[in-house]
Amino acid sequence: TGARSSMPSLPGVAELDGVSGFRSLHDVARLRDWSRARPGVRAVVVGAGLLGVEAAVGLRRLGADVTLVHRRPVLMNRQLDASASSLLEAALATRGIRVRTGCDPKRLLGDTSVSAVEVEEGGAPRTLPADLVVFATGITPNRELAQTAGLDCGAGVRVDSTLRTSDPHVHALGECCEFQGNTYGLVAPVQEQANVLARVLKGRRARYCDPSLVTRLKVSGLDIHSMGQVEALAGQQTLWLSDAEAGVYKKLIIEDGRLRGVLLVGDVRHSQWYFQTHQSDRDVSALRDVLLTDPSRDDDESTPADVSVEVA
Ligand SMILES: Cc1cc2nc3c(=O)[nH]c(=O)nc-3n(C[C@H](O)[C@H](O)[C@H](O)COP(=O)(O)OP(=O)(O)OC[C@H]3O[C@@H](n4cnc5c(N)ncnc54)[C@H](O)[C@@H]3O)c2cc1C
């Protein structure tokens, strides 16, 4: 049964027109209609995760005057670190999108339609004018049908590693399910769950475990791929390369010669290689000199790169 947009329970959200999630074709059609009916419409997008960034760029393309607000200091904080977030913020600014981090919406103002968002920013209240407010603040699994049927539910419909619910004759997968306390919001784990469940239903032995994921931002001209850890833990090493002028930032987190995290901004040519290497847990120690620049090249032909190394 999937999931739906999580709408925060702030004053004004349920009462006012001009407030939307970003989930369905219906949401998209509505946002498009509003933007077309009022050129230069002031849109505030709340939440700068993957979807929020995509919504902000989409609305800007439709001619809206867009402000993207994010509670945390780092944009897409599940996928990016502070340096990558700065690059993303600069790229959004060149597209005419205002970004406000550390900015927490408190309530929506207006009579019948929204006219402003009251936020707290740096400890002080502030009012952002808005004709349209789009919440991209996460998803809520559609577990009501399962709950009514008496199945065990947490945030989602609880399943074991065979995707079985608390009733052995009922399985669940996708955004409605919860496995080991995790819920899901991307296609890749859902497809893996479908593969496992297909084998289970054919009577084969199969177990689901959370796969390693690559997260990609789908905004043309803004290439960002992220997989694994974002920040190094004690004892891990960080290799990074940063070229702000070219809009390129790469960061690799390594432990015992193995990749534990990969963050690529602006240059994602070797993303597939990193993903396969991360998946296979291959030892990359011998490739260290070219790991940030051209990892798929033969080590013997490599030219050492200007690489910074940090030990956390
Ligand atoms: C705007 C947007 C962009 C996205 N971009 C990406 C992306 O780039 N990459 C990525 O990996 N993921 C992306 N996702 C997430 C991805 O779409 C979801 O993770 C995926 O669709 C989840 O699949 P699902 O089958 O669990 O749920 P859904 O695709 O939501 O399907 C659930 C279906 O169940 C139906 N249903 C619900 N209740 C009932 C009921 N009681 N009876 C019968 N039917 C019912 C619903 O109508 C729906 O058709 C995006 C999502 C959104 C909203």
The ligand as an ORCA input file, in Angstrom:
! r2SCAN-3c Opt
* xyz 0 1
  C       8.073     12.583     -6.363
  C       8.795     11.296     -6.028
  C      10.038     11.047     -6.591
  C      10.701      9.863     -6.299
  N      11.925      9.652     -6.851
  C      12.572      8.516     -6.590
  C      13.845      8.242     -7.172
  O      14.376      9.033     -7.933
  N      14.471      7.076     -6.881
  C      13.903      6.152     -6.051
  O      14.515      5.106     -5.823
  N      12.701      6.375     -5.475
  C      12.028      7.537     -5.722
  N      10.813      7.758     -5.122
  C      10.285      6.746     -4.178
  C       9.609      5.601     -4.912
  O       8.631      6.122     -5.782
  C       8.975      4.685     -3.858
  O       9.970      4.220     -2.973
  C       8.289      3.462     -4.476
  O       7.325      3.855     -5.395
  C       7.647      2.622     -3.358
  O       6.934      1.558     -3.924
  P       5.703      0.894     -3.171
  O       5.190     -0.146     -4.072
  O       6.083      0.549     -1.792
  O       4.634      2.086     -3.008
  P       3.831      2.901     -4.123
  O       4.654      3.070     -5.355
  O       3.334      4.136     -3.416
  O       2.617      1.942     -4.500
  C       1.604      1.632     -3.563
  C       0.304      1.438     -4.343
  O      -0.661      0.895     -3.467
  C      -1.892      1.529     -3.724
  N      -2.754      1.389     -2.515
  C      -2.620      2.061     -1.330
  N      -3.565      1.650     -0.460
  C      -4.290      0.709     -1.074
  C      -5.399     -0.095     -0.695
  N      -5.945      0.013      0.521
  N      -5.890     -0.964     -1.597
  C      -5.334     -1.069     -2.836
  N      -4.282     -0.339     -3.246
  C      -3.774      0.542     -2.395
  C      -1.501      2.954     -4.049
  O      -2.549      3.587     -4.773
  C      -0.251      2.731     -4.887
  O      -0.548      2.556     -6.233
  C      10.128      8.922     -5.411
  C       8.876      9.182     -4.850
  C       8.228     10.361     -5.139
  C       6.893     10.611     -4.503
*
